Amino acid sequence: MRQQIARKAYERREIANIELSKDSTVPFNVFKDPYLLDLFGLKENFVEADLEKTILVELEAFLLEFGHGFTFVERQKRMIIDDEDIVLDLLFYHRILKRLVAVELKLGVFKAAYKGQMELYLKWLDRYERKEGEETPIGIILCASASREKVELLEMDKAGIAVAEYWTHLPPKAEFETKIKTILIEAKERLERRRAFPQREKPKQLEYFYESKDDNTEDH
């Protein structure tokens, strides 16, 4: 408990919750932002394969950081779509939520193209891996930098996708607390902007184009 308090687990979960909209299909109180992977001892200039391998070696520590209820299912989950091999980095199952959780690891800044990639993974998992009684799979993309405004504009959470940063090195205590406080404040400011400027409803399609102008005219 002391370690969770010192590592600001509550605040990091609150940041992740604030990023979710009222129409989110990502459950609250599941993910954090950022994730602290400093205990893994990753060297400079590591690649995605190094990060994935280290997570598997330090799986217990990763699951403790990830949160309660997660169980490991598979690494390099192979999916065949149109005779093409597509690979998901890590696949977990959440026992409480009763759903699969796809995890994709990225080295750099979040890119918009990652949304389509994860949506494809989730739809495949929903069709071929989801068992009776389970909920729709969700996913999380872990990036070195989350690019949170871009994530908000793309409405990732409505597609069942969360995005979070990971930190491989923990700053000194005072700097760490300041950074988490700043991220939390910025998240709350984005939430207030969403409330102040709610998304407009999309105008309905004009139906008269499909209506017959004359009662005696047959529909085409």
C-alpha positions as CSV (number, residue, x, y, z in Angstrom):
1,M,0.0,0.0,0.0
2,R,2.8,2.4,0.9
3,Q,4.5,1.7,-2.5
4,Q,1.2,2.3,-4.4
5,I,0.8,5.7,-2.6
6,A,4.5,6.6,-3.2
7,R,4.1,5.8,-6.9
8,K,0.9,7.8,-7.2
9,A,-1.2,4.8,-8.3
10,Y,-4.5,6.6,-7.5
11,E,-3.5,9.7,-9.3
12,R,-2.4,7.8,-12.4
13,R,-5.6,5.9,-12.5
14,E,-7.5,9.1,-12.1
15,I,-5.7,10.6,-15.1
16,A,-6.7,7.5,-17.2
17,N,-10.3,7.8,-16.0
18,I,-10.5,11.5,-16.9
19,E,-9.4,10.7,-20.4
20,L,-12.6,8.6,-20.9
21,S,-15.7,10.3,-22.3
22,K,-19.3,9.6,-21.1
23,D,-19.8,7.4,-24.1
24,S,-16.6,5.4,-23.6
25,T,-16.6,1.6,-24.1
26,V,-13.4,1.4,-22.0
27,P,-14.4,0.7,-18.4
28,F,-13.3,3.1,-15.7
29,N,-10.7,2.2,-13.0
30,V,-9.0,-0.4,-15.2
31,F,-6.0,1.4,-16.7
32,K,-3.4,4.0,-15.5
33,D,-1.5,6.8,-17.2
34,P,1.4,6.8,-17.2
35,Y,2.7,3.3,-16.4
36,L,5.9,3.0,-14.4
37,L,8.2,0.4,-15.9
38,D,11.4,1.7,-14.2
39,L,11.9,-1.6,-12.3
40,F,12.6,-3.4,-15.6
41,G,16.1,-2.0,-15.9
42,L,15.8,-1.3,-19.7
43,K,18.9,0.1,-21.3
44,E,19.0,3.1,-23.6
45,N,18.0,2.6,-27.2
46,F,15.9,-0.5,-26.6
47,V,13.5,-1.7,-29.2
48,E,10.0,-3.0,-29.0
49,A,11.1,-6.6,-28.9
50,D,13.3,-5.8,-25.8
51,L,10.4,-4.2,-24.1
52,E,8.1,-7.2,-24.8
53,K,10.7,-9.7,-23.6
54,T,11.4,-7.7,-20.5
55,I,7.7,-7.6,-19.7
56,L,7.5,-11.4,-20.0
57,V,10.6,-11.9,-17.8
58,E,9.2,-9.4,-15.2
59,L,5.6,-10.5,-15.7
60,E,4.7,-10.5,-12.0
61,A,5.9,-6.9,-11.6
62,F,4.1,-5.9,-14.8
63,L,0.8,-7.4,-13.6
64,L,1.2,-5.6,-10.3
65,E,1.7,-2.3,-12.1
66,F,-1.0,-3.0,-14.5
67,G,-3.6,-3.6,-11.8
68,H,-5.9,-6.2,-10.1
69,G,-7.7,-8.8,-12.2
70,F,-5.3,-9.2,-15.2
71,T,-4.1,-12.6,-16.2
72,F,-1.6,-13.3,-19.0
73,V,-2.9,-15.2,-22.1
74,E,-0.4,-15.0,-24.9
75,R,2.5,-13.1,-26.5
76,Q,2.8,-12.4,-30.3
77,K,-0.8,-13.4,-30.8
78,R,-1.1,-14.5,-34.4
79,M,-4.0,-13.5,-36.5
80,I,-4.5,-14.4,-40.2
81,I,-6.5,-11.9,-42.2
82,D,-6.8,-12.2,-45.9
83,D,-3.9,-14.7,-45.9
84,E,-1.7,-12.1,-44.1
85,D,-0.1,-12.8,-40.7
86,I,-0.8,-10.0,-38.3
87,V,0.7,-10.1,-34.8
88,L,-0.5,-8.5,-31.5
89,D,2.2,-7.9,-29.0
90,L,0.5,-9.1,-25.8
91,L,-2.9,-10.6,-24.9
92,F,-4.4,-10.5,-21.4
93,Y,-7.7,-11.5,-19.8
94,H,-9.4,-9.5,-17.1
95,R,-11.1,-11.9,-14.7
96,I,-13.4,-9.3,-13.1
97,L,-14.5,-7.6,-16.4
98,K,-14.6,-11.0,-18.2
99,R,-13.1,-9.8,-21.4
100,L,-9.9,-10.0,-23.4
101,V,-7.5,-7.1,-23.2
102,A,-5.1,-6.5,-26.2
103,V,-1.9,-4.7,-25.4
104,E,0.2,-3.1,-28.2
105,L,3.7,-1.6,-27.4
106,K,5.1,1.4,-29.3
107,L,8.5,3.1,-28.8
108,G,7.7,6.6,-29.9
109,V,4.9,9.2,-29.9
110,F,1.3,8.0,-30.4
111,K,0.3,8.1,-34.1
112,A,-3.3,8.3,-35.5
113,A,-2.7,5.1,-37.6
114,Y,-2.4,3.1,-34.3
115,K,-6.2,3.4,-33.9
116,G,-7.0,1.5,-37.0
117,Q,-4.5,-1.2,-36.2
118,M,-5.9,-1.8,-32.7
119,E,-9.5,-1.7,-34.0
120,L,-8.6,-4.5,-36.4
121,Y,-7.1,-6.6,-33.6
122,L,-10.2,-6.1,-31.4
123,K,-12.6,-7.0,-34.2
124,W,-10.7,-10.2,-34.9
125,L,-10.6,-11.1,-31.2
126,D,-14.3,-10.4,-30.9
127,R,-15.1,-12.7,-33.8
128,Y,-12.6,-15.6,-33.3
129,E,-11.5,-15.5,-29.6
130,R,-14.4,-14.2,-27.6
131,K,-16.1,-17.0,-25.6
132,E,-19.7,-17.3,-24.6
133,G,-20.4,-15.1,-21.6
134,E,-17.5,-12.8,-22.2
135,E,-17.7,-9.0,-22.9
136,T,-16.4,-7.3,-26.0
137,P,-12.5,-7.2,-26.0
138,I,-10.8,-3.9,-25.2
139,G,-7.3,-2.7,-26.0
140,I,-4.6,-0.4,-24.7
141,I,-1.7,1.1,-26.6
142,L,1.4,1.9,-24.5
143,C,3.6,4.6,-26.0
144,A,6.6,6.5,-24.9
145,S,4.5,9.6,-25.4
146,A,0.7,9.5,-25.4
147,S,-0.1,12.7,-27.4
148,R,-3.2,13.1,-25.3
149,E,-5.0,15.8,-27.4
150,K,-4.7,13.7,-30.5
151,V,-6.1,10.7,-28.6
152,E,-9.0,12.8,-27.4
153,L,-9.8,14.1,-30.9
154,L,-9.8,10.5,-32.3
155,E,-12.3,9.5,-29.5
156,M,-10.2,6.3,-28.9
157,D,-12.2,5.3,-25.9
158,K,-15.5,5.1,-27.9
159,A,-13.8,2.4,-29.9
160,G,-12.8,0.5,-26.8
161,I,-9.2,1.6,-26.9
162,A,-7.2,3.4,-24.2
163,V,-3.8,5.0,-24.7
164,A,-1.2,5.6,-22.0
165,E,2.4,6.5,-21.6
166,Y,5.0,4.2,-20.1
167,W,8.1,5.5,-18.2
168,T,11.2,3.3,-18.1
169,H,13.0,5.6,-15.6
170,L,11.4,7.1,-12.5
171,P,12.4,10.8,-11.8
172,P,13.5,11.9,-8.3
173,K,10.5,12.0,-5.9
174,A,9.9,15.7,-6.0
175,E,10.1,15.8,-9.8
176,F,7.9,12.8,-10.1
177,E,5.2,14.2,-7.9
178,T,5.3,17.5,-9.9
179,K,5.0,15.7,-13.3
180,I,2.1,13.6,-12.1
181,K,0.3,16.7,-10.7
182,T,0.9,18.6,-14.0
183,I,-0.5,15.7,-16.1
184,L,-3.5,15.4,-13.8
185,I,-4.2,19.2,-14.0
186,E,-4.0,19.1,-17.8
187,A,-6.3,16.1,-17.9
188,K,-8.9,18.0,-15.8
189,E,-8.6,21.0,-18.1
190,R,-9.3,18.9,-21.1
191,L,-12.3,17.4,-19.3
192,E,-13.7,20.9,-18.6
193,R,-13.2,21.9,-22.3
194,R,-15.3,18.8,-23.3
195,R,-18.0,19.8,-20.9
196,A,-18.0,23.4,-22.1
197,F,-18.1,22.5,-25.7
198,P,-20.0,19.2,-26.0
199,Q,-19.9,17.4,-29.3
200,R,-22.7,18.5,-31.6
201,E,-25.0,15.8,-32.8
202,K,-24.6,14.8,-36.4
203,P,-27.4,16.1,-38.6
204,K,-29.8,13.4,-39.7
205,Q,-29.8,12.4,-43.3
206,L,-32.4,14.2,-45.4
207,E,-34.9,11.5,-46.2
208,Y,-36.9,13.3,-48.9
209,F,-34.4,12.2,-51.5
210,Y,-35.6,8.7,-51.0
211,E,-39.3,9.5,-50.9
212,S,-41.6,9.4,-53.9
213,K,-42.7,12.8,-55.0
214,D,-45.9,11.4,-56.4
215,D,-48.1,8.8,-54.7
216,N,-48.6,7.1,-58.1
217,T,-44.9,6.9,-58.7
218,E,-43.3,3.5,-58.0
219,D,-40.3,3.4,-55.7
220,H,-36.9,2.8,-57.4
